[in-house]
Amino acid sequence: MPPILRAKEYDSPSVFLPENLLREARRQKAIATGQVPAICVLDPDGDIVHGLLAASKTTRNPHWACYHTQMYTFEQGGIEFGIVGCAVGASFAVLVAEEMFASGCRLLISVTSAGQILPCAEPPYFILIERALRDEGTSYHYLPPADYADIDRRLLSMLEGAFSTYAVPVYAGAVWTTDAPFRETSLAIAQAKAAGILAVEMEAAALYAFAQARQKPVICFAHVTNQMAQVEGDFEKGMEAGSRDGLEVIRAAATAYLASIADG
């Protein structure tokens, strides 16, 4: 048994807590105690953050005490969001997710770029990630070994029909989460295709494992933008580097979530 699967007590609390880390960060940085927006966004590529900054549509959140990132606050469709960019990969994404929920977040939405495995359409398009193949390490610190980590079924039901009138297609299905993007071999891709996997990305399995273990609502989207540089002109995201479309997907998901909360 490899070390990553040894000495795991999944019901035992961690000694190192995000709340305590943030307490010390606030002390050292003289950051006032306060809460971040109830709905937060992870933007691993950073294109949404860069677009908001370029358009002067966001400000730095004064209560975010993370040592490694900056959080910005913006409004979309009358909803306030906090967003962190460039937290790439499973472990970094979950580190930030832990800190977000410890800082007042109530819903986390992640929108990450992804490589096409089984085509739904011509890129770019979005996938609402229903489950993610756990080909990374972070998820195994939160949940016992299994092939997939899944979105909470209640969230999936809540999102049904939320994107039906959306101009850019939003499909639903499985993805492959990897820790090693430059080890996507022909064999690994063939196995992913055989399993019906639509795309490959770097965060969703860990975020969904964290969400299940900590009982936190997390919704992950893959923005399929490329075919792993196997064709010329790859990695095109659309208008404004895909940030406009990404913001609409985020708004639609948040609107559905808030409507479900209002309905009880």
N, C-alpha and C positions, 0 to 999 in steps of 0.2 A: 504494500500500500504506500503510495507516495506521501511525502510530508504534508501536502495540502489537504489530505483527507484524514490525517491522524490528529488525535488529541482535540477533537471538536466536540463541544458540549453546546448544542444549539439552543438549549433553554437557559443557559447560564448568561448572566449579564456581563458586559464588558467592564473591565477596570477603567479603561480610558474612555471617557464620555465626551461627546461633542459639546454639551453644555459647559463642562469644566474648561475645555480648550477655549471656548468663546469667552468665558469669564476672564481668563488670563489675557486673551487678545484685547478685550475691551480695556482692561487695566493698563496694558502696555501702550496701547494706541490712544488712550483717553477718548474712547468712543462711548457715547451716551447709550444707556440701556433703552431699547425700544424694539419694536417688531417690524419684520419685513412684510411686504404685501402677502395676503393670504394665498394668492396664486402666483407661483414662481415658475420660471422657464429655464431649462438648460439648453444652451445653444453651442454645442461642441465646436462647430466650425467658426463661430464668431461673426458670421455674415449678418445675422439679424441685428446683433449689437452694433456692428459697424454702420449698418444702414440707419439705425435710430440715431446714433451719434452724429452722422453726417448730416442728417435732417434736423438736428437740434430738437429731437422729440423725447429726450430722456435726460435724467439727472442721476448722479451717484446717490445711492441710498446711504443715509447717514448712520444707519444702525447695523450695517453688515460688517462683521468683525473677522471674517475669514482671513487667514494669513496669506492665502495663495491667489485670491481672486478679488475682483471688484463686482459689486451688484449695482445695476442701474434700474431705475423705476420709470415706467412709461404707462401710457393709457392707450387702449385699443378697444373700440366699440363700447366705450363707457366703462370699461373694466380696468382696474389698476393691476399691473403686473410688476414683479421683480424678475430681472433676467441676469444670468451669469454666462459669459461667453468663454469659449476655448478650454473648457474642462473636458479634454479628450480622453477616451478610454474608460474601462469599467471602474478601476479603482479610484480615479480622479472624480468621475461622475458621482460615485456613491459617497465619497468624502464630502463633496459639496451638497449632495442630497441630505445627508445626515445633518449637516450644519444648517441647511435651509429649514428643515422641520424643527430643529432646536431653536430657531430664531423666529418662529411664528407662521411659517408656511403651512397651508392646509391642503393644497393640491400642487403637485409637480407635473409639469408637461415638458417632455424632452423632444426636440426635433433635431435629428442628426442626419448627415449625409450618408448614403449607402451605395454599394455597388450592386448592380443587377445580377441575379442568379437565374431565376425563371422570369421571363418577360411578362409584365402585365400590359405594357404599352411602350411607346417610345419615351425615354426619359426626357424631361424630368416629370416625376409624379410622386405621390406620397403613399405610404403604407401605414395604416394603423396597425401596430404590432400586437398581434394576439398572443403570440408566444415566441420565445427566443431560445435557440439552441445554446447550451451553456458550454461553449468552447473558450472559456476564459477562467480566471482564477477567483475573482472576488465573490461570485455567487456561492462558492463552496464554503465560505466563512459564515454565510447566513442561513443556508438551507442544506439538508442532506443531499447526497449525490442523486441526480436525476438528469434526464436528457434535456428537459426544457424548464424554463421559468415562464409563468403565464401572467397576463393581465388579470386583475380582479374581474370576475364575471359580472359584477354589478356595474362596474365602470363600462365594460363592453356593451352591456345592455343599454346603459344610459346614452351611449354615443350612437346607437342605431338611428340611422337617418339624418344624423347631424350634418353630413357633408353632401347630401343628395343633390343640392342645387349649386354646389361649389364648382367653379369654372375649371380648376385643375383637379384631375381625378385623385380620389383618395380610396385606395383599395384596402383590404384587410387580409392578414395572413401571418405566416411564420417567417422569421429571419434567423440568421446565423450570427451570433456574437463572437467575435474573435479578439484575442489579445495581440495577434501578430498579423497585421494587414499585409505584410510582405512575405507571408508564408501561406498565401492562398493558392495551394497547388492544384493541379488538374484533378488529382484524385479527390481532394477535399471538396472541390467545386462539384464534381460528378456526384459525390455522396449527398451533398446538399440538394442538388437537383432531384435526385432519387427520393429524397425525403419531402419534396414539395415545398422547399424553402424558396422564398421570393427574392431575398436580398441579403447582403452581408454588411454588418456595421460593428460598432465597438462598445456599446454601452447597455443595450436593452436587457440582456439576461441578468446582469448584475443589479440594475435598477429594479427589475421586477422581483428578484430574490429579496432585495432589501425591503421592498414594499410589502411582500408577504410576511417576512419575518417581523417587521416593525409595525404592521397593520397601518400603513400609510398609503394614501391614494396617489398612484403614479401612472401617467399615460405616456407611452412612447410612440413616436412617429419616426419612420425612416423616409428621408427625402432621397429617392433614387435618382441619382444625377450622373451615373457613369457605368461603364462596362469594364472597370479596372484598367483603363487606358489601353484597351485592346483595339480601339478604333480612333481615328483622327478626330479632333474636335470634341473630345470627351470632357466631362466635368462641367458642362454648361448647366446652370441652375435656373435660367430664365431671367425675367426682369429684376433689376436691382439685386443681382446675385442671389435670387430666390427669396430675398427677405420679405418682399411684399406677399408672396404666396404663403410663406411660412407663418407670417403674422395672421393671415386669414384662417389658417388651420388652427392656430393657437386660440384665436378668438372664438371659433366655432366650438372647439372642445370645452373652453371655459364657460361659454354660454350654456351649453348642455349641462355641465356640472352644476352651475348656479341654479338653473331651472329645476334640476332634480332635488337640490337642497331646499328650494322654496316649496316644492311639492311634498316635502317630508320624506 
